[in-house]
């Protein structure tokens, strides 16, 4: 059965204690820390070993999980030197995930070399992932490539995962982005279903030709029920992770978002 999680992007100003309390208050089982954005919960790759142990213990004691680390790693970055930097960052995130007892790490493909043939882009992106997957295997961590940015469509994401051919590279399905590309949920599932280990959930509607994320699940045009049902019929038991992004210090209602998305999620079951 799919479990409910939130990204710290929903509640960037909450301390670790406030995050745990909010998860318990709204019935969330997992958290997905968005590293690199200065969130008050403080989960970052420069945490000391004692701090990592304390964070892990805090969630374990509450029966909660750190289900995924959301990083800004971009493996399709065209410049080789910059891409090497992302590879090294990912190595450090694998270590952090292992220390926190976190089984998954989110990465992006990111902006690609639009002048290069897709086959070439897939090749260099796959090579970047290959460099870290033995480390991931040793740590018991699976790296995820998200359907996002230049990789919103299912086919190129599948092409990278199949080119790498390693069980420690799998897919994060962001329901919104594949649907923005006019893929029907059944089409995305047919291409990626067997590879999917994690979900990002955020509803929204087009306003002035721009997709605006909604604070209420079910208010927008993004179909969450159909893809979730397809996954669960296939045995998916990962997390449905809420991604409504608030900037630290902004005026936002984290409790309202968590309550709304929890209610929407439970309406599907």
C-alpha positions in Angstrom: 0.0 0.0 0.0 1.3 3.4 -0.9 2.4 5.6 2.0 2.0 9.4 2.4 5.0 11.6 2.6 5.9 15.3 2.4 8.8 17.2 1.1 10.3 19.8 3.4 9.5 22.3 0.6 6.0 22.4 1.9 7.2 23.5 5.4 10.7 25.1 4.9 10.6 27.1 8.1 9.8 24.2 10.4 12.5 22.9 12.7 13.1 19.2 12.9 10.9 19.0 15.9 8.1 21.0 14.2 8.5 18.8 11.1 8.0 15.6 13.1 5.0 17.1 15.0 3.4 18.3 11.7 3.8 14.8 10.1 2.2 13.2 13.1 -0.6 15.8 13.2 -1.6 15.2 9.6 -0.9 11.4 9.4 2.3 11.4 7.2 4.6 8.4 7.4 7.5 9.7 5.4 9.5 12.9 4.8 11.6 13.9 1.8 14.2 16.5 2.8 14.9 19.0 0.0 18.6 19.6 0.5 20.5 22.7 -0.7 17.7 25.1 -0.1 18.4 26.1 3.5 15.3 24.5 5.1 15.1 24.9 8.9 15.0 21.2 9.5 18.7 21.3 8.7 19.2 18.0 6.8 22.2 18.6 4.5 25.2 16.8 3.3 27.6 18.7 5.6 25.9 17.2 8.8 28.3 15.7 11.2 28.2 12.0 12.0 26.7 12.6 15.4 24.1 15.0 13.9 23.1 12.4 11.3 22.7 9.8 14.0 20.5 12.2 16.0 18.3 12.9 13.0 17.9 9.2 12.2 17.0 8.4 15.8 14.5 11.2 16.0 12.5 9.8 13.1 12.9 6.2 14.2 11.6 6.9 17.6 8.4 8.3 16.1 8.0 5.4 13.7 8.5 7.8 10.8 10.9 7.4 7.8 13.2 9.6 5.8 11.9 8.1 2.5 13.9 10.0 -0.1 16.6 12.7 -0.3 15.6 15.3 -2.9 18.8 16.7 -4.4 19.6 19.2 -7.1 22.0 16.8 -8.9 21.6 17.2 -12.7 23.2 14.4 -14.6 22.5 15.6 -18.1 24.4 18.8 -17.6 26.3 19.3 -21.0 29.6 20.5 -19.6 31.7 17.5 -18.6 33.5 19.3 -15.7 30.2 20.6 -14.3 28.8 17.1 -14.6 31.7 15.6 -12.7 30.8 18.0 -9.9 27.3 16.6 -9.8 28.7 13.1 -9.8 30.8 13.9 -6.7 27.8 15.6 -5.0 25.8 12.5 -5.6 28.5 10.3 -4.0 28.2 12.5 -0.9 24.4 12.3 -0.9 24.7 8.5 -1.1 26.7 8.6 2.1 24.2 10.9 3.8 21.3 8.7 2.7 22.9 5.6 4.1 23.7 7.3 7.4 20.0 8.5 7.7 18.6 5.1 6.8 17.1 6.7 3.6 16.7 4.2 0.7 16.2 6.7 -2.2 17.8 9.7 -3.7 16.1 12.0 -6.2 18.1 13.4 -9.1 17.3 15.4 -12.2 18.4 14.9 -15.7 18.3 18.7 -15.9 18.9 20.9 -19.0 20.5 18.8 -21.8 22.6 19.8 -24.8 19.8 20.7 -27.1 22.1 20.7 -30.1 23.1 17.1 -29.6 21.1 14.1 -30.8 19.1 12.4 -28.1 21.1 9.2 -28.4 24.3 11.2 -27.5 22.6 12.9 -24.6 21.3 9.6 -23.2 24.8 8.1 -23.5 26.6 10.9 -21.5 23.8 11.0 -18.9 24.0 7.3 -18.4 27.7 7.4 -18.1 27.4 9.9 -15.2 25.0 7.6 -13.3 27.2 4.6 -13.9 30.0 6.2 -11.9 28.1 6.1 -8.6 26.0 3.0 -8.7 28.5 0.6 -7.3 28.7 3.1 -4.3 24.9 3.1 -4.2 24.8 -0.7 -4.2 27.3 -0.9 -1.3 25.2 1.6 0.7 21.9 0.0 -0.1 20.6 3.2 -1.7 18.7 3.5 -5.0 19.2 6.6 -7.2 16.1 8.0 -8.9 15.8 10.0 -12.1 12.8 12.2 -12.1 10.4 12.9 -14.9 11.2 16.6 -14.8 12.6 19.6 -16.9 14.0 18.4 -20.2 13.1 14.8 -19.1 9.3 15.2 -18.5 8.5 12.6 -21.1 8.7 9.0 -20.2 10.7 7.7 -23.2 14.1 9.4 -22.6 14.0 8.6 -18.9 13.4 5.0 -19.7 16.2 5.1 -22.3 18.7 6.3 -19.7 17.7 3.7 -17.1 17.8 0.9 -19.7 21.2 2.1 -21.0 22.7 2.0 -17.4 21.1 -1.4 -16.7 21.7 -1.3 -13.0 19.2 -2.1 -10.3 20.3 0.9 -8.3 18.9 3.4 -10.9 15.2 3.7 -11.0 12.5 6.3 -11.7 10.6 9.0 -9.8 7.3 9.7 -11.4 6.1 13.2 -11.1 2.5 12.9 -12.2 2.2 16.6 -13.2 5.1 16.7 -15.6 4.3 13.7 -17.7 0.7 15.0 -18.0 1.9 18.5 -19.0 3.6 16.7 -21.9 0.2 15.3 -22.9 1.0 11.8 -21.9 -1.9 9.9 -20.5 -1.2 8.2 -17.2 -1.7 4.8 -18.8 1.0 5.7 -21.4 3.5 6.8 -18.8 2.8 3.7 -16.7 3.3 1.4 -19.7 6.7 3.0 -20.3 7.9 3.3 -16.7 5.6 1.4 -14.4 8.1 -1.4 -13.6 10.8 1.1 -12.9 9.0 3.5 -10.6 9.9 3.6 -6.9 8.6 7.1 -5.8 5.9 9.6 -6.6 5.8 13.4 -6.6 2.3 14.8 -6.1 1.2 18.4 -6.8 -2.0 19.5 -8.4 -2.4 22.6 -10.5 -4.1 24.5 -13.3 -3.0 26.7 -16.2 -3.3 30.4 -15.5 -2.1 32.8 -18.2 -0.5 29.7 -19.9 1.6 29.0 -16.8 1.0 25.9 -14.6 0.2 27.1 -11.1 0.5 24.6 -8.3 -2.5 24.3 -6.1 -2.5 24.1 -2.3 -5.5 21.7 -2.5 -5.3 18.3 -4.1 -8.2 17.8 -6.4 -8.6 21.5 -7.2 -6.6 21.4 -10.4 -6.4 19.5 -13.6 -3.7 16.9 -12.8 -5.0 13.3 -12.5 -3.6 11.7 -9.4 -6.1 8.9 -8.9 -5.5 7.1 -12.2 -1.7 6.8 -12.0 -1.9 5.9 -8.3 -4.4 3.1 -9.0 -2.3 1.8 -11.9 0.8 1.6 -9.7 -1.0 0.0 -6.7 -2.5 -2.7 -8.9 1.0 -3.5 -10.0 2.2 -3.8 -6.3 3.7 -0.3 -5.7 4.3 0.2 -2.0 6.4 3.4 -2.0 5.6 7.0 -1.1 3.2 9.6 -2.5 5.3 12.6 -1.7 3.7 16.1 -1.6 5.7 18.7 -3.5 4.1 22.1 -3.0 7.1 24.5 -2.9 7.3 27.4 -0.5 10.3 29.6 -0.2 11.8 30.0 3.3 10.4 33.0 5.0 7.5 33.4 2.6 3.8 33.7 3.6 2.4 30.2 3.3 0.1 27.7 5.1 2.1 24.5 5.5 -0.6 22.9 7.8 -3.3 23.7 5.2 -1.4 22.1 2.4 -0.6 19.0 4.4 -4.2 18.6 5.6 -5.6 19.1 2.0 -3.2 16.7 0.3 -3.7 14.1 3.1 -7.5 14.3 2.6 -7.1 14.0 -1.2 -4.7 11.1 -0.9 -7.0 9.2 1.4 -10.0 9.8 -0.9 -8.2 7.5 -3.4 -8.2 4.5 -1.1 
